Amino acid sequence: MADESTDSDESAAEAASAMPEAVDRATFHDELLRLRGWEKAHTREGDAIAAARRRLPMVEIDPYLQLIGPQGPLLLREAFEGRRQLIAYYFMWRAGRPEPDQCEGCTWVTTQVAELSHLHSRDITYAVFCQGPYDESVRYRDFMGWDMPWYSAHDSLDRLLAGRETGTMYLVCYLRDGDRVFETYWTTLRGVEAMDNSYALMDLTVHGRQETWEDSPPGWPQPWADGPGRMRTDGRPIAQWPRLESNRRYESTSEPGGDEN
C-alpha cells in the first residue's frame, strides 16, 4: 500500500513539474515565430488537399434507398431537405444496449456538431445516419440533447456503404443533381476528427491531448491511453455525464406494444 502511495505521489510531482522552460518575452516570440512558419505550411498543405478533394470523381448511388425518420420511411434524396449537398455521419449502434455501452467515439464527434446554419448557408445539409433501429436510437439522440436530423440507415447500410465494413464510423459526402444522388467523398476513424473542436483546442495547449501515443517531452502528463477508454470516464462516454447531472434519462426499449423500426 505504501508503495502505491509513493508511486502516486511521484507521478503527481512529475506531472506538476511538466512545464516548458521559462524564458524572456523576446525569446518566446522568436520561438513562436519559427513554429508559426510550420503552422502556415500545414495550413497551406491542408488547402491543397482540400483542392484535390474537390477534384475527385464521384459515384452515383440509388436515390431511392430507404431511411427511417420521425415521420417513418423516406428516401435518401429526401434527406437533403432540398439542398444540393449532404454530409452524413454514420453513427455506430449497439442494439438493445444501455446508454453507457453506446459508442464513445460516435458520441464524442456528434456532440461537437451544434450549429448547422453555416453549413446551410453553403447549401449543405448535415444529418446522422444511425446504423441501428430508429425508435431505439432516436431516444439516445434525445437523451443527449442533440437536435440535428437523425435517421436510421439500418435497412440500406449494405448499399449505402458498399465496399466498406458496416459497424464502423463514417463521414460521407453526397451531391444531388435533381433526383440523382452521387457520393463524392468519405472518411473514417481519425478522419472524422474533421467534426471535432475539443481535440483541436487541446492541440494548442502545452500538454496537448495527454494521450500516450503523443510525442511529448519526458514527464508530460499522459493519463489517457490510446483506445476507446480515452473517450470515457467512470464507464461512460464522457459527454453523457453532464446529461445525467441535469437529470436526463434514457430508455433503451420501446414502450409495451410500441413499434420498433
LINCOR-V202875 format. One record per backbone hydrogen bond with DSSP energy under -1.0 kcal/mol. NH is the residue of the N-H (numbers start at 1). CO is the residue of the C=O. Records with the same first field share a line. If there is no record, write none. Layout:
NH->CO ; CO
This chain:
5->1
6->2
7->3
8->4
9->5
10->6
11->7
12->8
13->9
14->10
15->11
16->12
17->13
18->15
19->17
28->24
29->25
30->26
31->27
32->28
33->29
34->30
35->31
36->32
37->33
39->35
40->36
41->37
42->38
43->39
44->40
45->41
46->42
47->43
48->44
49->45
50->46
51->47
52->48
53->49
54->50
56->53
59->183
61->181
65->62
67->74
68->152
69->72
72->69
74->67
76->65
77->63
79->76
81->78
83->80
85->123
86->174
87->125
88->172
89->127
90->170
91->89
97->94
101->98
102->99
107->103
108->104
109->105
110->106
111->107
113->110
114->112
120->116
121->117
122->119
123->120
124->119
125->85
127->87
128->149
129->89
130->151
131->91
137->133
138->134
141->137
142->138
143->139
144->140
146->141
151->128
152->68
153->130
156->153
160->156
161->157
162->159
164->161
171->187
172->88
173->185
174->86
175->182
176->84
177->180
180->177
182->175
183->59
184->173
185->173
187->171
191->188
192->189
193->190
194->191
195->192
196->193
201->197
202->198
203->199
204->201
205->202
210->207
212->224
214->211
216->214
220->217
224->210
230->227
231->228
232->229
233->236
236->233
238->231
240->237
241->238
244->240
245->241
247->244
248->243
258->255
